[in-house]
């Protein structure tokens, strides 16, 4: 059985403020209603969120197209040709 396709949650990254030492769970499936963070909507998809601890406090750009090669951070993949 193949994995469910990843959904784009947006066409550009979103800037969020993180707090050093805090744990965050980034949505990797694109289905969360709490973008860019996970709300458990991935259940049954075979796609797991990315859990990470902020290395420092400050603003970062998190990926919303879900195609980044550097999850959860945006790597500009939203500017590349969209694959359907």
Jmol script that loads the backbone (N, CA, C; Angstrom):
load data "model"
ATOM      1  N   UNK A   1       0.844  -1.178   0.000  1.00  0.00           N
ATOM      2  CA  UNK A   1       0.000   0.000   0.000  1.00  0.00           C
ATOM      3  C   UNK A   1       0.883   1.233   0.000  1.00  0.00           C
ATOM      4  N   UNK A   2       0.610   2.183  -0.874  1.00  0.00           N
ATOM      5  CA  UNK A   2       1.416   3.391  -0.960  1.00  0.00           C
ATOM      6  C   UNK A   2       0.937   4.428   0.054  1.00  0.00           C
ATOM      7  N   UNK A   3       1.826   5.361   0.326  1.00  0.00           N
ATOM      8  CA  UNK A   3       1.504   6.433   1.255  1.00  0.00           C
ATOM      9  C   UNK A   3       0.509   7.395   0.605  1.00  0.00           C
ATOM     10  N   UNK A   4      -0.293   8.022   1.425  1.00  0.00           N
ATOM     11  CA  UNK A   4      -1.197   9.056   0.946  1.00  0.00           C
ATOM     12  C   UNK A   4      -0.367  10.230   0.467  1.00  0.00           C
ATOM     13  N   UNK A   5      -0.811  10.919  -0.566  1.00  0.00           N
ATOM     14  CA  UNK A   5      -0.032  12.054  -1.054  1.00  0.00           C
ATOM     15  C   UNK A   5       0.022  13.190  -0.037  1.00  0.00           C
ATOM     16  N   UNK A   6       1.113  13.917  -0.113  1.00  0.00           N
ATOM     17  CA  UNK A   6       1.290  15.096   0.736  1.00  0.00           C
ATOM     18  C   UNK A   6       0.492  16.243   0.116  1.00  0.00           C
ATOM     19  N   UNK A   7      -0.190  16.986   0.941  1.00  0.00           N
ATOM     20  CA  UNK A   7      -0.969  18.137   0.494  1.00  0.00           C
ATOM     21  C   UNK A   7      -0.177  19.411   0.723  1.00  0.00           C
ATOM     22  N   UNK A   8      -0.240  20.330  -0.224  1.00  0.00           N
ATOM     23  CA  UNK A   8       0.358  21.649  -0.029  1.00  0.00           C
ATOM     24  C   UNK A   8      -0.547  22.425   0.928  1.00  0.00           C
ATOM     25  N   UNK A   9       0.043  23.029   1.938  1.00  0.00           N
ATOM     26  CA  UNK A   9      -0.736  23.846   2.868  1.00  0.00           C
ATOM     27  C   UNK A   9      -0.632  25.317   2.496  1.00  0.00           C
ATOM     28  N   UNK A  10       0.215  25.613   1.533  1.00  0.00           N
ATOM     29  CA  UNK A  10       0.402  26.976   1.078  1.00  0.00           C
ATOM     30  C   UNK A  10       1.434  27.026  -0.024  1.00  0.00           C
ATOM     31  N   UNK A  11       1.523  28.173  -0.682  1.00  0.00           N
ATOM     32  CA  UNK A  11       2.468  28.334  -1.782  1.00  0.00           C
ATOM     33  C   UNK A  11       3.693  29.147  -1.414  1.00  0.00           C
ATOM     34  N   UNK A  12       3.805  29.516  -0.143  1.00  0.00           N
ATOM     35  CA  UNK A  12       4.975  30.232   0.337  1.00  0.00           C
ATOM     36  C   UNK A  12       5.160  29.901   1.807  1.00  0.00           C
ATOM     37  N   UNK A  13       6.376  30.070   2.327  1.00  0.00           N
ATOM     38  CA  UNK A  13       6.629  29.737   3.731  1.00  0.00           C
ATOM     39  C   UNK A  13       5.911  30.700   4.670  1.00  0.00           C
ATOM     40  N   UNK A  14       5.870  30.321   5.925  1.00  0.00           N
ATOM     41  CA  UNK A  14       5.256  31.167   6.948  1.00  0.00           C
ATOM     42  C   UNK A  14       6.314  31.475   8.006  1.00  0.00           C
ATOM     43  N   UNK A  15       6.367  32.732   8.412  1.00  0.00           N
ATOM     44  CA  UNK A  15       7.317  33.150   9.437  1.00  0.00           C
ATOM     45  C   UNK A  15       6.702  32.911  10.805  1.00  0.00           C
ATOM     46  N   UNK A  16       7.445  32.217  11.665  1.00  0.00           N
ATOM     47  CA  UNK A  16       6.977  31.961  13.028  1.00  0.00           C
ATOM     48  C   UNK A  16       8.086  32.294  14.013  1.00  0.00           C
ATOM     49  N   UNK A  17       7.687  32.671  15.212  1.00  0.00           N
ATOM     50  CA  UNK A  17       8.635  32.951  16.285  1.00  0.00           C
ATOM     51  C   UNK A  17       8.758  31.711  17.156  1.00  0.00           C
ATOM     52  N   UNK A  18       9.979  31.239  17.324  1.00  0.00           N
ATOM     53  CA  UNK A  18      10.239  30.067  18.158  1.00  0.00           C
ATOM     54  C   UNK A  18      10.934  30.511  19.437  1.00  0.00           C
ATOM     55  N   UNK A  19      10.814  29.678  20.467  1.00  0.00           N
ATOM     56  CA  UNK A  19      11.440  29.942  21.758  1.00  0.00           C
ATOM     57  C   UNK A  19      12.503  28.868  22.004  1.00  0.00           C
ATOM     58  N   UNK A  20      13.716  29.302  22.262  1.00  0.00           N
ATOM     59  CA  UNK A  20      14.832  28.388  22.495  1.00  0.00           C
ATOM     60  C   UNK A  20      14.466  27.317  23.522  1.00  0.00           C
ATOM     61  N   UNK A  21      14.745  26.059  23.165  1.00  0.00           N
ATOM     62  CA  UNK A  21      14.499  24.939  24.070  1.00  0.00           C
ATOM     63  C   UNK A  21      13.099  24.363  24.001  1.00  0.00           C
ATOM     64  N   UNK A  22      12.175  25.070  23.353  1.00  0.00           N
ATOM     65  CA  UNK A  22      10.794  24.570  23.222  1.00  0.00           C
ATOM     66  C   UNK A  22      10.727  23.515  22.115  1.00  0.00           C
ATOM     67  N   UNK A  23       9.849  22.534  22.296  1.00  0.00           N
ATOM     68  CA  UNK A  23       9.639  21.485  21.307  1.00  0.00           C
ATOM     69  C   UNK A  23       8.437  21.833  20.440  1.00  0.00           C
ATOM     70  N   UNK A  24       8.600  21.668  19.128  1.00  0.00           N
ATOM     71  CA  UNK A  24       7.553  21.960  18.153  1.00  0.00           C
ATOM     72  C   UNK A  24       7.330  20.738  17.268  1.00  0.00           C
ATOM     73  N   UNK A  25       6.141  20.619  16.744  1.00  0.00           N
ATOM     74  CA  UNK A  25       5.806  19.508  15.859  1.00  0.00           C
ATOM     75  C   UNK A  25       5.274  20.088  14.557  1.00  0.00           C
ATOM     76  N   UNK A  26       6.110  20.034  13.509  1.00  0.00           N
ATOM     77  CA  UNK A  26       5.784  20.596  12.197  1.00  0.00           C
ATOM     78  C   UNK A  26       4.990  19.589  11.367  1.00  0.00           C
ATOM     79  N   UNK A  27       3.883  20.045  10.801  1.00  0.00           N
ATOM     80  CA  UNK A  27       3.046  19.210   9.953  1.00  0.00           C
ATOM     81  C   UNK A  27       3.782  18.892   8.652  1.00  0.00           C
ATOM     82  N   UNK A  28       3.963  17.616   8.349  1.00  0.00           N
ATOM     83  CA  UNK A  28       4.623  17.193   7.114  1.00  0.00           C
ATOM     84  C   UNK A  28       3.628  16.724   6.057  1.00  0.00           C
ATOM     85  N   UNK A  29       2.379  16.484   6.459  1.00  0.00           N
ATOM     86  CA  UNK A  29       1.392  15.932   5.522  1.00  0.00           C
ATOM     87  C   UNK A  29       0.567  17.006   4.831  1.00  0.00           C
ATOM     88  N   UNK A  30       0.496  18.204   5.414  1.00  0.00           N
ATOM     89  CA  UNK A  30      -0.271  19.302   4.835  1.00  0.00           C
ATOM     90  C   UNK A  30      -1.737  19.300   5.201  1.00  0.00           C
ATOM     91  N   UNK A  31      -2.181  18.364   6.032  1.00  0.00           N
ATOM     92  CA  UNK A  31      -3.607  18.247   6.357  1.00  0.00           C
ATOM     93  C   UNK A  31      -4.026  18.988   7.631  1.00  0.00           C
ATOM     94  N   UNK A  32      -3.068  19.396   8.450  1.00  0.00           N
ATOM     95  CA  UNK A  32      -3.368  20.020   9.733  1.00  0.00           C
ATOM     96  C   UNK A  32      -4.161  21.316   9.570  1.00  0.00           C
ATOM     97  N   UNK A  33      -5.105  21.528  10.456  1.00  0.00           N
ATOM     98  CA  UNK A  33      -5.835  22.794  10.504  1.00  0.00           C
ATOM     99  C   UNK A  33      -5.100  23.806  11.374  1.00  0.00           C
ATOM    100  N   UNK A  34      -3.964  23.411  11.937  1.00  0.00           N
ATOM    101  CA  UNK A  34      -3.151  24.278  12.802  1.00  0.00           C
ATOM    102  C   UNK A  34      -1.809  24.594  12.141  1.00  0.00           C
ATOM    103  N   UNK A  35      -1.792  24.754  10.824  1.00  0.00           N
ATOM    104  CA  UNK A  35      -0.558  25.000  10.077  1.00  0.00           C
ATOM    105  C   UNK A  35       0.240  26.146  10.660  1.00  0.00           C
ATOM    106  N   UNK A  36       1.554  26.008  10.701  1.00  0.00           N
ATOM    107  CA  UNK A  36       2.364  24.946  10.127  1.00  0.00           C
ATOM    108  C   UNK A  36       2.595  23.778  11.083  1.00  0.00           C
ATOM    109  N   UNK A  37       1.870  23.769  12.189  1.00  0.00           N
ATOM    110  CA  UNK A  37       2.090  22.748  13.198  1.00  0.00           C
ATOM    111  C   UNK A  37       1.076  21.615  13.096  1.00  0.00           C
ATOM    112  N   UNK A  38       1.449  20.480  13.627  1.00  0.00           N
ATOM    113  CA  UNK A  38       0.642  19.260  13.554  1.00  0.00           C
ATOM    114  C   UNK A  38      -0.560  19.318  14.500  1.00  0.00           C
ATOM    115  N   UNK A  39      -1.698  18.805  14.023  1.00  0.00           N
ATOM    116  CA  UNK A  39      -2.874  18.667  14.883  1.00  0.00           C
ATOM    117  C   UNK A  39      -3.360  17.218  14.926  1.00  0.00           C
ATOM    118  N   UNK A  40      -2.541  16.297  14.399  1.00  0.00           N
ATOM    119  CA  UNK A  40      -2.894  14.875  14.409  1.00  0.00           C
ATOM    120  C   UNK A  40      -3.622  14.414  13.161  1.00  0.00           C
ATOM    121  N   UNK A  41      -3.837  15.299  12.201  1.00  0.00           N
ATOM    122  CA  UNK A  41      -4.575  14.945  10.982  1.00  0.00           C
ATOM    123  C   UNK A  41      -3.853  13.928  10.111  1.00  0.00           C
ATOM    124  N   UNK A  42      -2.585  13.668  10.386  1.00  0.00           N
ATOM    125  CA  UNK A  42      -1.812  12.712   9.599  1.00  0.00           C
ATOM    126  C   UNK A  42      -2.160  11.258   9.922  1.00  0.00           C
ATOM    127  N   UNK A  43      -2.898  11.039  10.973  1.00  0.00           N
ATOM    128  CA  UNK A  43      -3.214   9.670  11.396  1.00  0.00           C
ATOM    129  C   UNK A  43      -3.747   8.863  10.227  1.00  0.00           C
ATOM    130  N   UNK A  44      -3.120   7.706   9.977  1.00  0.00           N
ATOM    131  CA  UNK A  44      -3.546   6.806   8.918  1.00  0.00           C
ATOM    132  C   UNK A  44      -2.944   7.112   7.557  1.00  0.00           C
ATOM    133  N   UNK A  45      -2.136   8.169   7.444  1.00  0.00           N
ATOM    134  CA  UNK A  45      -1.556   8.526   6.154  1.00  0.00           C
ATOM    135  C   UNK A  45      -0.199   7.884   5.904  1.00  0.00           C
ATOM    136  N   UNK A  46       0.469   7.441   6.970  1.00  0.00           N
ATOM    137  CA  UNK A  46       1.824   6.931   6.832  1.00  0.00           C
ATOM    138  C   UNK A  46       2.856   8.048   6.804  1.00  0.00           C
ATOM    139  N   UNK A  47       2.410   9.287   6.995  1.00  0.00           N
ATOM    140  CA  UNK A  47       3.296  10.450   7.008  1.00  0.00           C
ATOM    141  C   UNK A  47       3.369  10.963   8.440  1.00  0.00           C
ATOM    142  N   UNK A  48       4.581  11.047   8.970  1.00  0.00           N
ATOM    143  CA  UNK A  48       4.764  11.510  10.341  1.00  0.00           C
ATOM    144  C   UNK A  48       5.211  12.968  10.368  1.00  0.00           C
ATOM    145  N   UNK A  49       4.796  13.718  11.397  1.00  0.00           N
ATOM    146  CA  UNK A  49       5.258  15.096  11.538  1.00  0.00           C
ATOM    147  C   UNK A  49       6.739  15.113  11.927  1.00  0.00           C
ATOM    148  N   UNK A  50       7.344  16.276  11.843  1.00  0.00           N
ATOM    149  CA  UNK A  50       8.739  16.469  12.239  1.00  0.00           C
ATOM    150  C   UNK A  50       8.744  17.156  13.597  1.00  0.00           C
ATOM    151  N   UNK A  51       9.284  16.466  14.587  1.00  0.00           N
ATOM    152  CA  UNK A  51       9.389  17.022  15.935  1.00  0.00           C
ATOM    153  C   UNK A  51      10.790  17.621  16.068  1.00  0.00           C
ATOM    154  N   UNK A  52      10.858  18.881  16.521  1.00  0.00           N
ATOM    155  CA  UNK A  52      12.156  19.529  16.661  1.00  0.00           C
ATOM    156  C   UNK A  52      12.157  20.459  17.867  1.00  0.00           C
ATOM    157  N   UNK A  53      13.357  20.719  18.375  1.00  0.00           N
ATOM    158  CA  UNK A  53      13.559  21.646  19.493  1.00  0.00           C
ATOM    159  C   UNK A  53      14.245  22.881  18.930  1.00  0.00           C
ATOM    160  N   UNK A  54      13.712  24.053  19.242  1.00  0.00           N
ATOM    161  CA  UNK A  54      14.297  25.300  18.757  1.00  0.00           C
ATOM    162  C   UNK A  54      15.681  25.488  19.360  1.00  0.00           C
ATOM    163  N   UNK A  55      16.673  25.705  18.493  1.00  0.00           N
ATOM    164  CA  UNK A  55      18.046  25.892  18.946  1.00  0.00           C
ATOM    165  C   UNK A  55      18.265  27.267  19.551  1.00  0.00           C
ATOM    166  N   UNK A  56      17.448  28.245  19.116  1.00  0.00           N
ATOM    167  CA  UNK A  56      17.532  29.589  19.663  1.00  0.00           C
ATOM    168  C   UNK A  56      16.182  30.270  19.467  1.00  0.00           C
ATOM    169  N   UNK A  57      15.950  31.306  20.233  1.00  0.00           N
ATOM    170  CA  UNK A  57      14.713  32.073  20.087  1.00  0.00           C
ATOM    171  C   UNK A  57      14.832  32.991  18.886  1.00  0.00           C
ATOM    172  N   UNK A  58      13.731  33.167  18.180  1.00  0.00           N
ATOM    173  CA  UNK A  58      13.724  34.070  17.046  1.00  0.00           C
ATOM    174  C   UNK A  58      12.804  33.587  15.954  1.00  0.00           C
ATOM    175  N   UNK A  59      12.763  34.352  14.873  1.00  0.00           N
ATOM    176  CA  UNK A  59      11.893  34.050  13.746  1.00  0.00           C
ATOM    177  C   UNK A  59      12.576  33.110  12.764  1.00  0.00           C
ATOM    178  N   UNK A  60      11.792  32.177  12.238  1.00  0.00           N
ATOM    179  CA  UNK A  60      12.252  31.267  11.187  1.00  0.00           C
ATOM    180  C   UNK A  60      11.144  31.165  10.146  1.00  0.00           C
ATOM    181  N   UNK A  61      11.489  30.696   8.964  1.00  0.00           N
ATOM    182  CA  UNK A  61      10.521  30.480   7.895  1.00  0.00           C
ATOM    183  C   UNK A  61      10.280  28.987   7.780  1.00  0.00           C
ATOM    184  N   UNK A  62       9.062  28.550   8.100  1.00  0.00           N
ATOM    185  CA  UNK A  62       8.715  27.140   8.019  1.00  0.00           C
ATOM    186  C   UNK A  62       8.002  26.859   6.701  1.00  0.00           C
ATOM    187  N   UNK A  63       8.305  25.713   6.135  1.00  0.00           N
ATOM    188  CA  UNK A  63       7.759  25.293   4.850  1.00  0.00           C
ATOM    189  C   UNK A  63       6.256  25.033   4.946  1.00  0.00           C
ATOM    190  N   UNK A  64       5.525  25.531   3.949  1.00  0.00           N
ATOM    191  CA  UNK A  64       4.089  25.277   3.855  1.00  0.00           C
ATOM    192  C   UNK A  64       3.743  24.417   2.643  1.00  0.00           C
ATOM    193  N   UNK A  65       4.657  24.327   1.641  1.00  0.00           N
ATOM    194  CA  UNK A  65       4.369  23.513   0.457  1.00  0.00           C
ATOM    195  C   UNK A  65       4.648  22.038   0.726  1.00  0.00           C
ATOM    196  N   UNK A  66       5.364  21.750   1.816  1.00  0.00           N
ATOM    197  CA  UNK A  66       5.675  20.396   2.275  1.00  0.00           C
ATOM    198  C   UNK A  66       6.619  19.650   1.346  1.00  0.00           C
ATOM    199  N   UNK A  67       7.341  20.381   0.489  1.00  0.00           N
ATOM    200  CA  UNK A  67       8.287  19.766  -0.449  1.00  0.00           C
ATOM    201  C   UNK A  67       9.743  20.061  -0.089  1.00  0.00           C
ATOM    202  N   UNK A  68       9.978  20.769   1.008  1.00  0.00           N
ATOM    203  CA  UNK A  68      11.329  21.157   1.392  1.00  0.00           C
ATOM    204  C   UNK A  68      12.253  19.953   1.589  1.00  0.00           C
ATOM    205  N   UNK A  69      13.508  20.149   1.268  1.00  0.00           N
ATOM    206  CA  UNK A  69      14.515  19.131   1.528  1.00  0.00           C
ATOM    207  C   UNK A  69      15.161  19.328   2.885  1.00  0.00           C
ATOM    208  N   UNK A  70      14.746  20.393   3.589  1.00  0.00           N
ATOM    209  CA  UNK A  70      15.311  20.718   4.903  1.00  0.00           C
ATOM    210  C   UNK A  70      14.195  20.909   5.931  1.00  0.00           C
ATOM    211  N   UNK A  71      13.312  19.916   6.075  1.00  0.00           N
ATOM    212  CA  UNK A  71      12.177  20.094   6.985  1.00  0.00           C
ATOM    213  C   UNK A  71      12.628  20.358   8.412  1.00  0.00           C
ATOM    214  N   UNK A  72      11.973  21.265   9.101  1.00  0.00           N
ATOM    215  CA  UNK A  72      10.762  21.982   8.758  1.00  0.00           C
ATOM    216  C   UNK A  72      11.006  23.313   8.050  1.00  0.00           C
ATOM    217  N   UNK A  73      12.283  23.649   7.828  1.00  0.00           N
ATOM    218  CA  UNK A  73      12.621  24.961   7.281  1.00  0.00           C
ATOM    219  C   UNK A  73      12.421  25.029   5.773  1.00  0.00           C
ATOM    220  N   UNK A  74      12.005  26.175   5.304  1.00  0.00           N
ATOM    221  CA  UNK A  74      11.827  26.409   3.872  1.00  0.00           C
ATOM    222  C   UNK A  74      13.187  26.389   3.178  1.00  0.00           C
ATOM    223  N   UNK A  75      13.263  25.703   2.017  1.00  0.00           N
ATOM    224  CA  UNK A  75      14.477  25.711   1.203  1.00  0.00           C
ATOM    225  C   UNK A  75      14.223  26.285  -0.191  1.00  0.00           C
ATOM    226  N   UNK A  76      13.054  26.913  -0.366  1.00  0.00           N
ATOM    227  CA  UNK A  76      12.723  27.501  -1.654  1.00  0.00           C
ATOM    228  C   UNK A  76      12.018  26.561  -2.606  1.00  0.00           C
ATOM    229  N   UNK A  77      11.688  25.360  -2.154  1.00  0.00           N
ATOM    230  CA  UNK A  77      11.031  24.379  -3.024  1.00  0.00           C
ATOM    231  C   UNK A  77       9.710  24.881  -3.591  1.00  0.00           C
ATOM    232  N   UNK A  78       9.049  25.809  -2.893  1.00  0.00           N
ATOM    233  CA  UNK A  78       7.772  26.341  -3.380  1.00  0.00           C
ATOM    234  C   UNK A  78       7.952  27.123  -4.677  1.00  0.00           C
ATOM    235  N   UNK A  79       9.186  27.519  -4.995  1.00  0.00           N
ATOM    236  CA  UNK A  79       9.461  28.252  -6.227  1.00  0.00           C
ATOM    237  C   UNK A  79       9.772  27.332  -7.402  1.00  0.00           C
ATOM    238  N   UNK A  80       9.961  26.050  -7.116  1.00  0.00           N
ATOM    239  CA  UNK A  80      10.279  25.089  -8.169  1.00  0.00           C
ATOM    240  C   UNK A  80       9.005  24.611  -8.837  1.00  0.00           C
ATOM    241  N   UNK A  81       9.148  23.980  -9.983  1.00  0.00           N
ATOM    242  CA  UNK A  81       7.991  23.456 -10.717  1.00  0.00           C
ATOM    243  C   UNK A  81       7.174  22.555  -9.811  1.00  0.00           C
ATOM    244  N   UNK A  82       5.876  22.788  -9.771  1.00  0.00           N
ATOM    245  CA  UNK A  82       4.962  22.004  -8.954  1.00  0.00           C
ATOM    246  C   UNK A  82       4.755  20.637  -9.583  1.00  0.00           C
ATOM    247  N   UNK A  83       4.901  19.597  -8.787  1.00  0.00           N
ATOM    248  CA  UNK A  83       4.687  18.231  -9.234  1.00  0.00           C
ATOM    249  C   UNK A  83       3.332  17.794  -8.756  1.00  0.00           C
ATOM    250  N   UNK A  84       2.491  17.355  -9.641  1.00  0.00           N
ATOM    251  CA  UNK A  84       1.131  16.921  -9.276  1.00  0.00           C
ATOM    252  C   UNK A  84       1.119  15.443  -8.993  1.00  0.00           C
TER     253      UNK A  84
END
end "model"
wireframe off; spacefill off
backbone 0.3
color backbone group
